[in-house]
Amino acid sequence: MSVIVDNACYEMNDGVLYLNIFENNSIYPSVIYPNKTKEWHLFSQSGNPLMSMLNRSNDLPAIEYSNGDKEWWYYGTRHRVTGPAVIYGNKHYWFKDGNFIKMEINNGL
């Protein structure tokens, strides 16, 4: 069953929405889960959805959880240069090329 979300066409399978045309872009999420968590993937040139990895360019998160948590992925590894690669609530985790660097707790002070 096809569903239109924000001008993009998705196929629904077990309540999960998959972008109908697997494109490498930062605009439309590749997957939208029933809880509204969104993922962006980079697909192989064959377009095979099984040959994908989490990736989003322009310093945008590759995973946006429905609760506001975010993760930055670059070619299948947690990575971010300009800030933490993972934000879970007030906990910020820094990764470079998939390697954990440090954790900070932001108490808003």
Backbone atoms as SQL, in Angstrom:
CREATE TABLE atoms (id INTEGER PRIMARY KEY, chain TEXT, resi INTEGER, resn TEXT, atom TEXT, x REAL, y REAL, z REAL);
INSERT INTO atoms VALUES
  (1, 'A', 1, 'MET', 'N', 0.834, -1.177, 0.000),
  (2, 'A', 1, 'MET', 'CA', 0.000, 0.000, 0.000),
  (3, 'A', 1, 'MET', 'C', 0.881, 1.244, 0.000),
  (4, 'A', 2, 'SER', 'N', 0.633, 2.149, -0.903),
  (5, 'A', 2, 'SER', 'CA', 1.410, 3.387, -1.002),
  (6, 'A', 2, 'SER', 'C', 0.794, 4.471, -0.128),
  (7, 'A', 3, 'VAL', 'N', 1.667, 5.267, 0.487),
  (8, 'A', 3, 'VAL', 'CA', 1.256, 6.357, 1.363),
  (9, 'A', 3, 'VAL', 'C', 2.109, 7.575, 1.005),
  (10, 'A', 4, 'ILE', 'N', 1.488, 8.748, 0.938),
  (11, 'A', 4, 'ILE', 'CA', 2.215, 9.987, 0.671),
  (12, 'A', 4, 'ILE', 'C', 2.458, 10.700, 1.998),
  (13, 'A', 5, 'VAL', 'N', 3.728, 11.014, 2.275),
  (14, 'A', 5, 'VAL', 'CA', 4.112, 11.757, 3.476),
  (15, 'A', 5, 'VAL', 'C', 5.015, 12.902, 3.037),
  (16, 'A', 6, 'ASP', 'N', 4.613, 14.132, 3.307),
  (17, 'A', 6, 'ASP', 'CA', 5.410, 15.312, 2.939),
  (18, 'A', 6, 'ASP', 'C', 5.863, 15.263, 1.482),
  (19, 'A', 7, 'ASN', 'N', 4.961, 14.935, 0.583),
  (20, 'A', 7, 'ASN', 'CA', 5.204, 14.890, -0.866),
  (21, 'A', 7, 'ASN', 'C', 6.130, 13.766, -1.321),
  (22, 'A', 8, 'ALA', 'N', 6.397, 12.791, -0.462),
  (23, 'A', 8, 'ALA', 'CA', 7.212, 11.630, -0.847),
  (24, 'A', 8, 'ALA', 'C', 6.341, 10.384, -0.768),
  (25, 'A', 9, 'CYS', 'N', 6.572, 9.449, -1.692),
  (26, 'A', 9, 'CYS', 'CA', 5.778, 8.224, -1.760),
  (27, 'A', 9, 'CYS', 'C', 6.481, 7.103, -0.993),
  (28, 'A', 10, 'TYR', 'N', 5.747, 6.491, -0.077),
  (29, 'A', 10, 'TYR', 'CA', 6.268, 5.404, 0.749),
  (30, 'A', 10, 'TYR', 'C', 5.425, 4.154, 0.555),
  (31, 'A', 11, 'GLU', 'N', 6.049, 3.004, 0.754),
  (32, 'A', 11, 'GLU', 'CA', 5.349, 1.725, 0.804),
  (33, 'A', 11, 'GLU', 'C', 5.267, 1.304, 2.262),
  (34, 'A', 12, 'MET', 'N', 4.085, 0.839, 2.692),
  (35, 'A', 12, 'MET', 'CA', 3.914, 0.407, 4.070),
  (36, 'A', 12, 'MET', 'C', 4.050, -1.107, 4.159),
  (37, 'A', 13, 'ASN', 'N', 4.830, -1.565, 5.142),
  (38, 'A', 13, 'ASN', 'CA', 5.010, -2.985, 5.414),
  (39, 'A', 13, 'ASN', 'C', 5.050, -3.168, 6.925),
  (40, 'A', 14, 'ASP', 'N', 4.060, -3.856, 7.485),
  (41, 'A', 14, 'ASP', 'CA', 3.952, -4.071, 8.934),
  (42, 'A', 14, 'ASP', 'C', 3.992, -2.761, 9.716),
  (43, 'A', 15, 'GLY', 'N', 3.365, -1.731, 9.199),
  (44, 'A', 15, 'GLY', 'CA', 3.287, -0.452, 9.885),
  (45, 'A', 15, 'GLY', 'C', 4.489, 0.447, 9.682),
  (46, 'A', 16, 'VAL', 'N', 5.536, -0.062, 9.043),
  (47, 'A', 16, 'VAL', 'CA', 6.745, 0.718, 8.780),
  (48, 'A', 16, 'VAL', 'C', 6.668, 1.272, 7.363),
  (49, 'A', 17, 'LEU', 'N', 6.989, 2.551, 7.204),
  (50, 'A', 17, 'LEU', 'CA', 6.976, 3.188, 5.885),
  (51, 'A', 17, 'LEU', 'C', 8.382, 3.188, 5.299),
  (52, 'A', 18, 'TYR', 'N', 8.498, 2.722, 4.060),
  (53, 'A', 18, 'TYR', 'CA', 9.772, 2.691, 3.345),
  (54, 'A', 18, 'TYR', 'C', 9.659, 3.590, 2.123),
  (55, 'A', 19, 'LEU', 'N', 10.639, 4.465, 1.934),
  (56, 'A', 19, 'LEU', 'CA', 10.634, 5.355, 0.783),
  (57, 'A', 19, 'LEU', 'C', 10.529, 4.526, -0.481),
  (58, 'A', 20, 'ASN', 'N', 9.543, 4.843, -1.313),
  (59, 'A', 20, 'ASN', 'CA', 9.228, 4.031, -2.489),
  (60, 'A', 20, 'ASN', 'C', 10.367, 4.004, -3.495),
  (61, 'A', 21, 'ILE', 'N', 10.956, 5.138, -3.765),
  (62, 'A', 21, 'ILE', 'CA', 12.090, 5.210, -4.681),
  (63, 'A', 21, 'ILE', 'C', 13.312, 5.467, -3.818),
  (64, 'A', 22, 'PHE', 'N', 14.165, 4.465, -3.732),
  (65, 'A', 22, 'PHE', 'CA', 15.327, 4.596, -2.863),
  (66, 'A', 22, 'PHE', 'C', 16.323, 5.564, -3.485),
  (67, 'A', 23, 'GLU', 'N', 16.291, 6.765, -2.978),
  (68, 'A', 23, 'GLU', 'CA', 17.166, 7.822, -3.461),
  (69, 'A', 23, 'GLU', 'C', 18.123, 8.197, -2.342),
  (70, 'A', 24, 'ASN', 'N', 19.282, 8.651, -2.718),
  (71, 'A', 24, 'ASN', 'CA', 20.237, 9.149, -1.742),
  (72, 'A', 24, 'ASN', 'C', 20.005, 10.645, -1.588),
  (73, 'A', 25, 'ASN', 'N', 19.285, 11.012, -0.532),
  (74, 'A', 25, 'ASN', 'CA', 19.007, 12.421, -0.320),
  (75, 'A', 25, 'ASN', 'C', 18.923, 12.712, 1.160),
  (76, 'A', 26, 'SER', 'N', 18.968, 13.976, 1.503),
  (77, 'A', 26, 'SER', 'CA', 18.857, 14.397, 2.895),
  (78, 'A', 26, 'SER', 'C', 17.480, 14.939, 3.209),
  (79, 'A', 27, 'ILE', 'N', 16.607, 14.969, 2.202),
  (80, 'A', 27, 'ILE', 'CA', 15.303, 15.589, 2.391),
  (81, 'A', 27, 'ILE', 'C', 14.308, 14.620, 3.015),
  (82, 'A', 28, 'TYR', 'N', 14.090, 13.484, 2.366),
  (83, 'A', 28, 'TYR', 'CA', 13.066, 12.549, 2.818),
  (84, 'A', 28, 'TYR', 'C', 13.694, 11.372, 3.550),
  (85, 'A', 29, 'PRO', 'N', 13.154, 11.015, 4.713),
  (86, 'A', 29, 'PRO', 'CA', 13.682, 9.838, 5.402),
  (87, 'A', 29, 'PRO', 'C', 13.431, 8.576, 4.588),
  (88, 'A', 30, 'SER', 'N', 14.363, 7.626, 4.674),
  (89, 'A', 30, 'SER', 'CA', 14.228, 6.349, 3.971),
  (90, 'A', 30, 'SER', 'C', 13.216, 5.449, 4.654),
  (91, 'A', 31, 'VAL', 'N', 13.142, 5.566, 5.989),
  (92, 'A', 31, 'VAL', 'CA', 12.260, 4.713, 6.780),
  (93, 'A', 31, 'VAL', 'C', 11.576, 5.572, 7.835),
  (94, 'A', 32, 'ILE', 'N', 10.272, 5.362, 8.015),
  (95, 'A', 32, 'ILE', 'CA', 9.521, 6.002, 9.095),
  (96, 'A', 32, 'ILE', 'C', 8.815, 4.892, 9.865),
  (97, 'A', 33, 'TYR', 'N', 9.141, 4.764, 11.149),
  (98, 'A', 33, 'TYR', 'CA', 8.551, 3.724, 11.992),
  (99, 'A', 33, 'TYR', 'C', 7.209, 4.189, 12.559),
  (100, 'A', 34, 'PRO', 'N', 6.385, 3.254, 13.028),
  (101, 'A', 34, 'PRO', 'CA', 5.069, 3.635, 13.561),
  (102, 'A', 34, 'PRO', 'C', 5.136, 4.678, 14.680),
  (103, 'A', 35, 'ASN', 'N', 6.222, 4.675, 15.475),
  (104, 'A', 35, 'ASN', 'CA', 6.343, 5.664, 16.557),
  (105, 'A', 35, 'ASN', 'C', 6.870, 7.010, 16.057),
  (106, 'A', 36, 'LYS', 'N', 7.028, 7.149, 14.722),
  (107, 'A', 36, 'LYS', 'CA', 7.482, 8.377, 14.035),
  (108, 'A', 36, 'LYS', 'C', 8.999, 8.577, 14.073),
  (109, 'A', 37, 'THR', 'N', 9.768, 7.590, 14.531),
  (110, 'A', 37, 'THR', 'CA', 11.220, 7.646, 14.398),
  (111, 'A', 37, 'THR', 'C', 11.565, 7.584, 12.918),
  (112, 'A', 38, 'LYS', 'N', 12.546, 8.399, 12.495),
  (113, 'A', 38, 'LYS', 'CA', 12.911, 8.492, 11.076),
  (114, 'A', 38, 'LYS', 'C', 14.386, 8.149, 10.888),
  (115, 'A', 39, 'GLU', 'N', 14.685, 7.444, 9.776),
  (116, 'A', 39, 'GLU', 'CA', 16.060, 7.095, 9.427),
  (117, 'A', 39, 'GLU', 'C', 16.356, 7.499, 7.987),
  (118, 'A', 40, 'TRP', 'N', 17.581, 7.957, 7.759),
  (119, 'A', 40, 'TRP', 'CA', 18.069, 8.266, 6.419),
  (120, 'A', 40, 'TRP', 'C', 19.175, 7.273, 6.080),
  (121, 'A', 41, 'HIS', 'N', 19.100, 6.693, 4.892),
  (122, 'A', 41, 'HIS', 'CA', 20.068, 5.684, 4.464),
  (123, 'A', 41, 'HIS', 'C', 20.721, 6.096, 3.156),
  (124, 'A', 42, 'LEU', 'N', 21.942, 5.638, 2.974),
  (125, 'A', 42, 'LEU', 'CA', 22.641, 5.749, 1.701),
  (126, 'A', 42, 'LEU', 'C', 22.552, 4.384, 1.045),
  (127, 'A', 43, 'PHE', 'N', 22.061, 4.335, -0.180),
  (128, 'A', 43, 'PHE', 'CA', 21.840, 3.067, -0.871),
  (129, 'A', 43, 'PHE', 'C', 22.927, 2.817, -1.894),
  (130, 'A', 44, 'SER', 'N', 23.190, 1.536, -2.117),
  (131, 'A', 44, 'SER', 'CA', 24.157, 1.168, -3.151),
  (132, 'A', 44, 'SER', 'C', 23.611, 1.597, -4.506),
  (133, 'A', 45, 'GLN', 'N', 24.452, 1.661, -5.484),
  (134, 'A', 45, 'GLN', 'CA', 24.013, 2.089, -6.809),
  (135, 'A', 45, 'GLN', 'C', 23.015, 1.118, -7.415),
  (136, 'A', 46, 'SER', 'N', 22.987, -0.121, -6.918),
  (137, 'A', 46, 'SER', 'CA', 22.009, -1.091, -7.428),
  (138, 'A', 46, 'SER', 'C', 20.608, -0.772, -6.933),
  (139, 'A', 47, 'GLY', 'N', 20.514, 0.067, -5.877),
  (140, 'A', 47, 'GLY', 'CA', 19.214, 0.401, -5.315),
  (141, 'A', 47, 'GLY', 'C', 18.668, -0.671, -4.399),
  (142, 'A', 48, 'ASN', 'N', 19.449, -1.706, -4.129),
  (143, 'A', 48, 'ASN', 'CA', 19.022, -2.792, -3.250),
  (144, 'A', 48, 'ASN', 'C', 18.920, -2.268, -1.820),
  (145, 'A', 49, 'PRO', 'N', 17.711, -2.283, -1.213),
  (146, 'A', 49, 'PRO', 'CA', 17.565, -1.755, 0.144),
  (147, 'A', 49, 'PRO', 'C', 18.364, -2.535, 1.181),
  (148, 'A', 50, 'LEU', 'N', 18.755, -3.769, 0.861),
  (149, 'A', 50, 'LEU', 'CA', 19.566, -4.542, 1.796),
  (150, 'A', 50, 'LEU', 'C', 21.026, -4.102, 1.770),
  (151, 'A', 51, 'MET', 'N', 21.393, -3.320, 0.771),
  (152, 'A', 51, 'MET', 'CA', 22.764, -2.820, 0.636),
  (153, 'A', 51, 'MET', 'C', 22.788, -1.333, 0.992),
  (154, 'A', 52, 'SER', 'N', 22.281, -1.001, 2.162),
  (155, 'A', 52, 'SER', 'CA', 22.223, 0.399, 2.567),
  (156, 'A', 52, 'SER', 'C', 22.962, 0.588, 3.881),
  (157, 'A', 53, 'MET', 'N', 23.257, 1.837, 4.182),
  (158, 'A', 53, 'MET', 'CA', 23.884, 2.171, 5.453),
  (159, 'A', 53, 'MET', 'C', 23.322, 3.504, 5.920),
  (160, 'A', 54, 'LEU', 'N', 23.301, 3.694, 7.228),
  (161, 'A', 54, 'LEU', 'CA', 22.853, 4.965, 7.764),
  (162, 'A', 54, 'LEU', 'C', 23.812, 6.056, 7.310),
  (163, 'A', 55, 'ASN', 'N', 23.246, 7.148, 6.812),
  (164, 'A', 55, 'ASN', 'CA', 24.067, 8.253, 6.321),
  (165, 'A', 55, 'ASN', 'C', 23.164, 9.449, 6.055),
  (166, 'A', 56, 'ARG', 'N', 23.647, 10.620, 6.439),
  (167, 'A', 56, 'ARG', 'CA', 22.963, 11.854, 6.060),
  (168, 'A', 56, 'ARG', 'C', 23.994, 12.966, 6.005),
  (169, 'A', 57, 'SER', 'N', 23.932, 13.767, 4.986),
  (170, 'A', 57, 'SER', 'CA', 24.930, 14.817, 4.781),
  (171, 'A', 57, 'SER', 'C', 24.457, 16.147, 5.360),
  (172, 'A', 58, 'ASN', 'N', 25.266, 17.166, 5.169),
  (173, 'A', 58, 'ASN', 'CA', 24.963, 18.543, 5.587),
  (174, 'A', 58, 'ASN', 'C', 24.771, 18.687, 7.091),
  (175, 'A', 59, 'ASP', 'N', 25.512, 17.894, 7.871),
  (176, 'A', 59, 'ASP', 'CA', 25.467, 17.940, 9.337),
  (177, 'A', 59, 'ASP', 'C', 24.046, 17.782, 9.880),
  (178, 'A', 60, 'LEU', 'N', 23.281, 16.891, 9.242),
  (179, 'A', 60, 'LEU', 'CA', 21.928, 16.575, 9.696),
  (180, 'A', 60, 'LEU', 'C', 21.921, 15.163, 10.276),
  (181, 'A', 61, 'PRO', 'N', 21.097, 14.898, 11.288),
  (182, 'A', 61, 'PRO', 'CA', 21.088, 13.564, 11.892),
  (183, 'A', 61, 'PRO', 'C', 20.506, 12.515, 10.950),
  (184, 'A', 62, 'ALA', 'N', 21.094, 11.314, 10.981),
  (185, 'A', 62, 'ALA', 'CA', 20.605, 10.193, 10.169),
  (186, 'A', 62, 'ALA', 'C', 19.480, 9.459, 10.872),
  (187, 'A', 63, 'ILE', 'N', 19.369, 9.633, 12.185),
  (188, 'A', 63, 'ILE', 'CA', 18.241, 9.073, 12.934),
  (189, 'A', 63, 'ILE', 'C', 17.653, 10.187, 13.785),
  (190, 'A', 64, 'GLU', 'N', 16.361, 10.389, 13.647),
  (191, 'A', 64, 'GLU', 'CA', 15.612, 11.317, 14.501),
  (192, 'A', 64, 'GLU', 'C', 14.554, 10.496, 15.220),
  (193, 'A', 65, 'TYR', 'N', 14.769, 10.280, 16.506),
  (194, 'A', 65, 'TYR', 'CA', 13.819, 9.499, 17.291),
  (195, 'A', 65, 'TYR', 'C', 12.590, 10.337, 17.615),
  (196, 'A', 66, 'SER', 'N', 11.483, 9.673, 17.822),
  (197, 'A', 66, 'SER', 'CA', 10.225, 10.378, 18.087),
  (198, 'A', 66, 'SER', 'C', 10.285, 11.177, 19.387),
  (199, 'A', 67, 'ASN', 'N', 11.178, 10.813, 20.310),
  (200, 'A', 67, 'ASN', 'CA', 11.293, 11.538, 21.580),
  (201, 'A', 67, 'ASN', 'C', 12.255, 12.719, 21.496),
  (202, 'A', 68, 'GLY', 'N', 12.835, 12.970, 20.302),
  (203, 'A', 68, 'GLY', 'CA', 13.742, 14.094, 20.113),
  (204, 'A', 68, 'GLY', 'C', 15.212, 13.724, 20.135),
  (205, 'A', 69, 'ASP', 'N', 15.555, 12.500, 20.531),
  (206, 'A', 69, 'ASP', 'CA', 16.946, 12.050, 20.486),
  (207, 'A', 69, 'ASP', 'C', 17.409, 11.998, 19.036),
  (208, 'A', 70, 'LYS', 'N', 18.737, 12.150, 18.824),
  (209, 'A', 70, 'LYS', 'CA', 19.271, 12.189, 17.458),
  (210, 'A', 70, 'LYS', 'C', 20.612, 11.478, 17.384),
  (211, 'A', 71, 'GLU', 'N', 20.891, 10.910, 16.202),
  (212, 'A', 71, 'GLU', 'CA', 22.182, 10.288, 15.933),
  (213, 'A', 71, 'GLU', 'C', 22.668, 10.725, 14.555),
  (214, 'A', 72, 'TRP', 'N', 23.949, 11.079, 14.470),
  (215, 'A', 72, 'TRP', 'CA', 24.582, 11.452, 13.213),
  (216, 'A', 72, 'TRP', 'C', 25.419, 10.273, 12.732),
  (217, 'A', 73, 'TRP', 'N', 25.204, 9.871, 11.498),
  (218, 'A', 73, 'TRP', 'CA', 25.951, 8.764, 10.889),
  (219, 'A', 73, 'TRP', 'C', 26.522, 9.232, 9.571),
  (220, 'A', 74, 'TYR', 'N', 27.729, 8.758, 9.269),
  (221, 'A', 74, 'TYR', 'CA', 28.408, 9.097, 8.022),
  (222, 'A', 74, 'TYR', 'C', 28.929, 7.804, 7.418),
  (223, 'A', 75, 'TYR', 'N', 28.341, 7.413, 6.313),
  (224, 'A', 75, 'TYR', 'CA', 28.707, 6.170, 5.623),
  (225, 'A', 75, 'TYR', 'C', 28.735, 4.969, 6.572),
  (226, 'A', 76, 'GLY', 'N', 27.676, 4.832, 7.366),
  (227, 'A', 76, 'GLY', 'CA', 27.504, 3.656, 8.205),
  (228, 'A', 76, 'GLY', 'C', 28.212, 3.676, 9.540),
  (229, 'A', 77, 'THR', 'N', 28.868, 4.779, 9.905),
  (230, 'A', 77, 'THR', 'CA', 29.509, 4.871, 11.216),
  (231, 'A', 77, 'THR', 'C', 29.054, 6.138, 11.919),
  (232, 'A', 78, 'ARG', 'N', 28.962, 6.059, 13.242),
  (233, 'A', 78, 'ARG', 'CA', 28.640, 7.256, 14.010),
  (234, 'A', 78, 'ARG', 'C', 29.802, 8.227, 13.850),
  (235, 'A', 79, 'HIS', 'N', 29.467, 9.438, 13.443),
  (236, 'A', 79, 'HIS', 'CA', 30.529, 10.409, 13.174),
  (237, 'A', 79, 'HIS', 'C', 29.918, 11.800, 13.079),
  (238, 'A', 80, 'ARG', 'N', 30.603, 12.737, 13.714),
  (239, 'A', 80, 'ARG', 'CA', 30.227, 14.144, 13.563),
  (240, 'A', 80, 'ARG', 'C', 31.417, 14.998, 13.959),
  (241, 'A', 81, 'VAL', 'N', 31.712, 16.005, 13.165),
  (242, 'A', 81, 'VAL', 'CA', 32.848, 16.879, 13.420),
  (243, 'A', 81, 'VAL', 'C', 32.422, 18.093, 14.234),
  (244, 'A', 82, 'THR', 'N', 31.231, 18.614, 13.987),
  (245, 'A', 82, 'THR', 'CA', 30.808, 19.896, 14.558),
  (246, 'A', 82, 'THR', 'C', 30.080, 19.789, 15.888),
  (247, 'A', 83, 'GLY', 'N', 29.994, 18.594, 16.466),
  (248, 'A', 83, 'GLY', 'CA', 29.298, 18.429, 17.732),
  (249, 'A', 83, 'GLY', 'C', 29.171, 16.963, 18.076),
  (250, 'A', 84, 'PRO', 'N', 28.352, 16.647, 19.067),
  (251, 'A', 84, 'PRO', 'CA', 28.183, 15.243, 19.441),
  (252, 'A', 84, 'PRO', 'C', 27.466, 14.467, 18.338),
  (253, 'A', 85, 'ALA', 'N', 27.853, 13.207, 18.159),
  (254, 'A', 85, 'ALA', 'CA', 27.231, 12.358, 17.139),
  (255, 'A', 85, 'ALA', 'C', 25.968, 11.697, 17.658),
  (256, 'A', 86, 'VAL', 'N', 25.797, 11.673, 18.969),
  (257, 'A', 86, 'VAL', 'CA', 24.610, 11.070, 19.571),
  (258, 'A', 86, 'VAL', 'C', 24.116, 11.997, 20.669),
  (259, 'A', 87, 'ILE', 'N', 22.836, 12.310, 20.621),
  (260, 'A', 87, 'ILE', 'CA', 22.206, 13.096, 21.678),
  (261, 'A', 87, 'ILE', 'C', 21.003, 12.314, 22.175),
  (262, 'A', 88, 'TYR', 'N', 21.120, 11.818, 23.406),
  (263, 'A', 88, 'TYR', 'CA', 20.024, 11.123, 24.081),
  (264, 'A', 88, 'TYR', 'C', 19.644, 11.970, 25.286),
  (265, 'A', 89, 'GLY', 'N', 18.601, 12.752, 25.147),
  (266, 'A', 89, 'GLY', 'CA', 18.201, 13.639, 26.233),
  (267, 'A', 89, 'GLY', 'C', 19.311, 14.635, 26.527),
  (268, 'A', 90, 'ASN', 'N', 19.773, 14.659, 27.786),
  (269, 'A', 90, 'ASN', 'CA', 20.836, 15.593, 28.158),
  (270, 'A', 90, 'ASN', 'C', 22.228, 14.966, 28.047),
  (271, 'A', 91, 'LYS', 'N', 22.318, 13.744, 27.529),
  (272, 'A', 91, 'LYS', 'CA', 23.609, 13.069, 27.366),
  (273, 'A', 91, 'LYS', 'C', 24.082, 13.222, 25.926),
  (274, 'A', 92, 'HIS', 'N', 25.315, 13.705, 25.783),
  (275, 'A', 92, 'HIS', 'CA', 25.905, 13.936, 24.468),
  (276, 'A', 92, 'HIS', 'C', 27.125, 13.035, 24.320),
  (277, 'A', 93, 'TYR', 'N', 27.138, 12.249, 23.248),
  (278, 'A', 93, 'TYR', 'CA', 28.227, 11.311, 22.992),
  (279, 'A', 93, 'TYR', 'C', 28.955, 11.742, 21.725),
  (280, 'A', 94, 'TRP', 'N', 30.250, 11.857, 21.823),
  (281, 'A', 94, 'TRP', 'CA', 31.083, 12.304, 20.710),
  (282, 'A', 94, 'TRP', 'C', 31.737, 11.093, 20.065),
  (283, 'A', 95, 'PHE', 'N', 31.612, 10.989, 18.743),
  (284, 'A', 95, 'PHE', 'CA', 32.228, 9.919, 17.964),
  (285, 'A', 95, 'PHE', 'C', 32.951, 10.533, 16.776),
  (286, 'A', 96, 'LYS', 'N', 34.050, 9.915, 16.400),
  (287, 'A', 96, 'LYS', 'CA', 34.749, 10.285, 15.168),
  (288, 'A', 96, 'LYS', 'C', 35.082, 8.994, 14.439),
  (289, 'A', 97, 'ASP', 'N', 34.625, 8.885, 13.211),
  (290, 'A', 97, 'ASP', 'CA', 34.851, 7.686, 12.391),
  (291, 'A', 97, 'ASP', 'C', 34.430, 6.408, 13.116),
  (292, 'A', 98, 'GLY', 'N', 33.340, 6.481, 13.876),
  (293, 'A', 98, 'GLY', 'CA', 32.819, 5.319, 14.573),
  (294, 'A', 98, 'GLY', 'C', 33.452, 5.049, 15.920),
  (295, 'A', 99, 'ASN', 'N', 34.480, 5.811, 16.284),
  (296, 'A', 99, 'ASN', 'CA', 35.176, 5.605, 17.553),
  (297, 'A', 99, 'ASN', 'C', 34.650, 6.565, 18.608),
  (298, 'A', 100, 'PHE', 'N', 34.313, 6.023, 19.780),
  (299, 'A', 100, 'PHE', 'CA', 33.824, 6.830, 20.885),
  (300, 'A', 100, 'PHE', 'C', 34.943, 7.733, 21.390),
  (301, 'A', 101, 'ILE', 'N', 34.636, 9.016, 21.574),
  (302, 'A', 101, 'ILE', 'CA', 35.618, 9.989, 22.052),
  (303, 'A', 101, 'ILE', 'C', 35.337, 10.379, 23.503),
  (304, 'A', 102, 'LYS', 'N', 34.116, 10.828, 23.773),
  (305, 'A', 102, 'LYS', 'CA', 33.775, 11.256, 25.132),
  (306, 'A', 102, 'LYS', 'C', 32.270, 11.370, 25.284),
  (307, 'A', 103, 'MET', 'N', 31.826, 11.495, 26.558),
  (308, 'A', 103, 'MET', 'CA', 30.425, 11.733, 26.867),
  (309, 'A', 103, 'MET', 'C', 30.335, 12.975, 27.743),
  (310, 'A', 104, 'GLU', 'N', 29.323, 13.774, 27.515),
  (311, 'A', 104, 'GLU', 'CA', 29.060, 14.947, 28.340),
  (312, 'A', 104, 'GLU', 'C', 27.605, 14.914, 28.776),
  (313, 'A', 105, 'ILE', 'N', 27.345, 15.420, 29.962),
  (314, 'A', 105, 'ILE', 'CA', 25.967, 15.575, 30.429),
  (315, 'A', 105, 'ILE', 'C', 25.677, 17.065, 30.478),
  (316, 'A', 106, 'ASN', 'N', 24.655, 17.478, 29.751),
  (317, 'A', 106, 'ASN', 'CA', 24.277, 18.880, 29.663),
  (318, 'A', 106, 'ASN', 'C', 23.116, 19.110, 30.622),
  (319, 'A', 107, 'ASN', 'N', 23.397, 19.780, 31.730),
  (320, 'A', 107, 'ASN', 'CA', 22.351, 20.064, 32.714),
  (321, 'A', 107, 'ASN', 'C', 21.699, 21.414, 32.493),
  (322, 'A', 108, 'GLY', 'N', 22.010, 22.043, 31.366),
  (323, 'A', 108, 'GLY', 'CA', 21.390, 23.321, 31.040),
  (324, 'A', 108, 'GLY', 'C', 21.925, 24.476, 31.845),
  (325, 'A', 109, 'LEU', 'N', 23.076, 24.311, 32.442),
  (326, 'A', 109, 'LEU', 'CA', 23.661, 25.393, 33.244),
  (327, 'A', 109, 'LEU', 'C', 24.558, 26.263, 32.417);
